Amino acid sequence: MQVLDTTFKGKRMYIAWGLRGPELTRGAEPPATVAARAALQAVAGHGEGPRNPEAFIANQSGVAITVYRLLTEARSGDAVFFLCDSQAVVDWLVTALEVQDAD
């Protein structure tokens, strides 16, 4: 799992993502998604007053809009998590974020 330490519109933030489980509950999330959330919190937890915005992305058309909206609304130091409906959505998200060498 990768946690991005990035800058968007002059704000430094941390970004991670994962796949949803069979139900949209945290208890049903796959181990890799649980690990991604934990890694994000570990990396971003040192800032004072960060928020943890999260968005569910269901399909490709939602990726660009959701990424732009969430990153625009985020504050410096925030830990942003994207919960994706499928591996295809993860792939589109990685492309939208322009991640290089993503696992």
C-alpha positions as CSV (number, residue, x, y, z in Angstrom):
1,M,0.0,0.0,0.0
2,Q,1.1,3.4,-0.9
3,V,0.4,6.7,1.0
4,L,1.0,9.7,-1.1
5,D,2.6,12.8,0.4
6,T,1.6,15.4,-2.1
7,T,0.8,19.0,-2.7
8,F,-2.4,20.3,-4.4
9,K,-3.1,24.0,-4.9
10,G,-0.4,24.8,-2.4
11,K,-1.7,22.5,0.3
12,R,0.3,19.5,1.6
13,M,-1.9,16.4,2.1
14,Y,-1.7,12.7,2.4
15,I,-3.7,10.4,0.1
16,A,-4.5,6.7,0.2
17,W,-7.1,4.4,-1.3
18,G,-8.6,1.0,-1.0
19,L,-11.3,-1.4,-2.3
20,R,-14.6,-1.6,-0.6
21,G,-15.8,-4.9,0.9
22,P,-18.8,-6.9,0.0
23,E,-20.9,-4.5,2.1
24,L,-20.2,-0.8,2.5
25,T,-19.2,-1.2,6.1
26,R,-15.8,-0.8,7.6
27,G,-16.1,-4.3,9.2
28,A,-16.4,-5.8,5.7
29,E,-13.4,-4.1,4.2
30,P,-10.6,-6.3,2.8
31,P,-7.3,-6.5,4.8
32,A,-5.5,-4.4,2.3
33,T,-8.0,-1.5,2.7
34,V,-7.8,-1.7,6.5
35,A,-4.0,-1.6,6.1
36,A,-4.2,1.4,3.8
37,R,-6.3,3.3,6.3
38,A,-3.9,2.5,9.1
39,A,-0.9,3.5,7.0
40,L,-2.6,6.8,6.1
41,Q,-3.4,7.6,9.7
42,A,0.2,6.7,10.8
43,V,1.7,9.0,8.2
44,A,-0.7,11.9,8.7
45,G,-1.2,11.6,12.4
46,H,1.5,13.9,13.4
47,G,-0.1,17.1,12.1
48,E,-2.1,19.4,14.4
49,G,-5.7,19.5,13.5
50,P,-5.9,17.5,10.3
51,R,-9.2,16.2,9.1
52,N,-9.8,12.8,7.5
53,P,-12.0,13.4,4.4
54,E,-13.2,10.3,2.7
55,A,-15.1,9.6,-0.6
56,F,-16.6,6.6,-2.1
57,I,-16.0,6.3,-5.9
58,A,-18.4,4.0,-7.7
59,N,-17.3,4.3,-11.3
60,Q,-14.9,5.9,-13.8
61,S,-17.0,9.0,-14.3
62,G,-16.9,9.8,-10.6
63,V,-13.2,9.6,-10.3
64,A,-12.1,13.0,-11.8
65,I,-15.0,15.0,-10.2
66,T,-14.5,13.3,-6.8
67,V,-10.7,13.7,-6.7
68,Y,-10.8,17.3,-7.7
69,R,-13.6,18.2,-5.3
70,L,-12.1,16.4,-2.3
71,L,-8.6,17.7,-2.9
72,T,-9.9,21.3,-3.4
73,E,-11.9,21.1,-0.2
74,A,-9.0,19.5,1.8
75,R,-6.9,21.6,4.1
76,S,-3.2,21.4,4.5
77,G,-2.3,18.3,6.6
78,D,-5.5,16.4,5.8
79,A,-5.4,12.7,5.3
80,V,-7.7,12.0,2.3
81,F,-9.0,8.4,1.7
82,F,-10.7,7.2,-1.5
83,L,-12.8,4.0,-1.1
84,C,-13.2,2.4,-4.6
85,D,-15.9,0.1,-5.8
86,S,-13.7,-2.1,-7.9
87,Q,-10.1,-2.6,-9.1
88,A,-11.0,-0.8,-12.3
89,V,-12.0,2.3,-10.3
90,V,-8.6,2.0,-8.4
91,D,-6.8,2.0,-11.7
92,W,-8.7,5.1,-12.9
93,L,-8.0,6.8,-9.6
94,V,-4.2,6.0,-9.8
95,T,-4.3,7.5,-13.3
96,A,-6.2,10.6,-12.2
97,L,-3.7,11.2,-9.3
98,E,-0.9,10.7,-11.8
99,V,0.8,8.2,-9.5
100,Q,4.0,6.7,-10.8
101,D,5.2,3.3,-9.8
102,A,2.0,2.4,-8.1
103,D,1.5,-1.2,-6.8
